[in-house]
């Protein structure tokens, strides 16, 4: 966990939610009132965001006491109790919605990822996330993917060179795009992996003739072409399948022999896990 990123996220989220005060709690609950609450699971899946919840409660009120029963990555079911928090009642309520919003979303992502990882058992393929994340929540969503057993792709535009179709078209072709990328790294002294997306076997052949990349993304290939592409690459480069991949067909993609399969749906259209925080 990157404490600096998490601290900034929590501060921004609390500012958005609390503003100049939780006036409902301030109006209805006497200052200094002590309370206890339990975080209840109301769904089946993989729990994620517990470590983040600890940081949120600590940021809101360092005097709150936590008792953690279930950790990140735990398989959960309805009526499970993930944690208890005890202390100032106003502080508990100030943290409540932020904790639930984060944990529900992260647990939904971890659950979806875990389901896909199970489907890939027995193959060499690993599931990757993408940059199709909620603005401001990317760190949390990619964290949840890891909790679910998946692998993070690049975090952003800054930590990898990924040459996609628009880059190829704007730069004047595959060879020129790859050469430009390598020249850029040499000039700037940056050490970044280079991945290039190809849309068909002809483009793949151009990449193989040019070389100087680390990974090849095989985008929207049918199964026959994907198997042929993997055979042609012969392990010279890391392979990644992408495009049109769902929970129903991902095993078929894995059986084609690719190293990675990227799935935007891990983060962009996941159902949150149902959780609640109840006073006891």
Secondary structure, DSSP 8 states (H G I E B T S, - for coil): --HHHHHHHHHHHHHHHHTT--HHHHHHS-TT-EEEEEEEE-S-EE---HHHHHHHHHHH-TT-EEEE-S-TT-EE-TT-EEEEEEEEHHHHHHHHHHHHHHHHHHHHHHHHHHHHHHHTTTSS-EEE--S---TT-HHHHHHHHHHTT-B---SSTTS-EEE-HHHHHHHTSHHHHHHHHHHHHHHHT----EEEEESSHHHHHHHHHH---SEEEEET--HHHHHHHHHHHTTSSEEEEESS--TTTHHHHHTTT-SEEE-THHHHS-----EEEEE-
